[in-house]
Amino acid sequence: MKNIRFDFGVLIKGNPQIDNALHRIIDDNPLEFFEVMRPSCEALWATAALKMMNVVFTQIPLHKLFKD
């Protein structure tokens, strides 16, 4: 994970200096930023995966998934 780049667009509307400084901090410390964001990202992906699995498995009858 050497070349991590984040593109958040405008983070601070109306103050480009602070916005640019914040982007520079994130770009200069991508691994640290990723570690801080990891719990939120994991929770988001877990929720998305669970919703997708619920949609898939509610469409397939149980008798097709499991033998008697």
PATIKE-360978 format. One record per residue: residue in three letters; x, y, z of N, C-alpha, C in turn. Coordinates in steps of 0.05 Angstrom, whole numbers, padded with zeros to 5 digits, always signed. Layout:
# residues N
ALAXYZXYZXYZ;...
//
This chain:
# residues 68
MET+00017-00024+00000+00000+00000+00000+00018+00025+00000;LYS+00035+00027-00020+00052+00050-00022+00039+00074-00034;ASN+00023+00070-00055+00013+00092-00071-00017+00097-00066;ILE-00024+00101-00041-00052+00108-00035-00057+00137-00041;ARG-00078+00142-00055-00087+00170-00061-00116+00172-00054;PHE-00123+00193-00041-00151+00198-00035-00160+00223-00050;ASP-00184+00222-00060-00195+00245-00075-00223+00251-00063;PHE-00224+00270-00045-00249+00276-00032-00263+00301-00044;GLY-00251+00312-00064-00263+00337-00075-00260+00359-00055;VAL-00279+00378-00055-00277+00400-00037-00286+00391-00009;LEU-00269+00394+00011-00275+00387+00038-00285+00411+00054;ILE-00273+00434+00049-00280+00459+00064-00289+00479+00044;LYS-00315+00483+00041-00325+00502+00021-00319+00531+00031;GLY-00312+00547+00013-00308+00576+00019-00281+00582+00030;ASN-00264+00563+00034-00237+00568+00045-00217+00550+00031;PRO-00208+00557+00007-00190+00540-00008-00163+00535+00005;GLN-00154+00554+00021-00128+00550+00035-00130+00528+00055;ILE-00150+00528+00071-00154+00506+00091-00159+00480+00076;ASP-00175+00481+00055-00182+00457+00040-00156+00445+00028;ASN-00140+00461+00016-00114+00452+00004-00096+00441+00026;ALA-00094+00454+00049-00077+00445+00071-00087+00417+00081;LEU-00113+00414+00083-00124+00388+00093-00117+00366+00072;HIS-00121+00372+00047-00114+00352+00026-00084+00345+00027;ARG-00067+00365+00032-00038+00360+00033-00031+00342+00057;ILE-00044+00347+00080-00040+00331+00104-00048+00302+00098;ILE-00071+00298+00086-00080+00271+00080-00062+00258+00059;ASP-00054+00273+00039-00036+00261+00018-00008+00255+00029;ASP+00001+00271+00048+00028+00266+00059+00028+00244+00080;ASN+00005+00236+00090+00003+00215+00111-00019+00195+00104;PRO-00018+00182+00080-00040+00165+00072-00044+00141+00089;LEU-00022+00128+00098-00026+00104+00115-00038+00110+00142;GLU-00029+00132+00154-00041+00140+00180-00070+00147+00176;PHE-00077+00162+00155-00105+00169+00149-00121+00144+00145;PHE-00111+00125+00130-00125+00100+00124-00130+00085+00150;GLU-00111+00084+00168-00114+00070+00194-00136+00083+00211;VAL-00137+00110+00210-00158+00124+00225-00185+00118+00213;MET-00187+00116+00187-00212+00112+00173-00220+00082+00172;ARG-00202+00064+00178-00207+00035+00175-00232+00026+00189;PRO-00237+00033+00214-00262+00022+00227-00287+00031+00212;SER-00288+00056+00203-00312+00066+00189-00315+00052+00162;CYS-00293+00048+00148-00293+00034+00122-00302+00005+00126;GLU-00291-00009+00146-00299-00036+00151-00329-00039+00157;ALA-00339-00020+00174-00367-00021+00181-00384-00016+00156;LEU-00376+00003+00139-00391+00009+00115-00392-00015+00096;TRP-00369-00028+00091-00367-00052+00074-00383-00075+00085;ALA-00382-00079+00111-00396-00101+00124-00427-00097+00121;THR-00436-00072+00124-00464-00066+00121-00473-00070+00092;ALA-00457-00061+00073-00463-00064+00045-00464-00094+00037;ALA-00444-00110+00047-00444-00138+00041-00468-00153+00053;LEU-00475-00146+00077-00498-00158+00090-00524-00152+00075;LYS-00527-00127+00067-00551-00120+00052-00553-00135+00026;MET-00530-00137+00012-00529-00151-00013-00536-00181-00009;MET-00524-00193+00011-00530-00222+00017-00559-00226+00024;ASN-00570-00208+00039-00599-00210+00046-00616-00209+00021;VAL-00610-00192+00002-00625-00190-00022-00622-00216-00038;VAL-00598-00226-00041-00594-00251-00056-00608-00274-00043;PHE-00604-00278-00016-00614-00302-00003-00644-00301+00002;THR-00656-00277+00001-00685-00277+00003-00698-00284-00023;GLN-00683-00284-00045-00693-00292-00071-00691-00322-00077;ILE-00675-00336-00061-00670-00364-00065-00684-00380-00043;PRO-00702-00398-00049-00715-00414-00029-00695-00431-00013;LEU-00700-00435+00013-00682-00450+00029-00678-00479+00019;HIS-00699-00491+00009-00696-00519+00000-00678-00521-00024;LYS-00673-00499-00038-00653-00500-00060-00625-00497-00050;LEU-00622-00485-00026-00595-00481-00015-00586-00505+00002;PHE-00605-00518+00016-00599-00539+00035-00615-00564+00028;LYS-00601-00587+00028-00615-00612+00024-00628-00621+00050;ASP-00649-00636+00048-00663-00646+00072-00645-00665+00088;
//
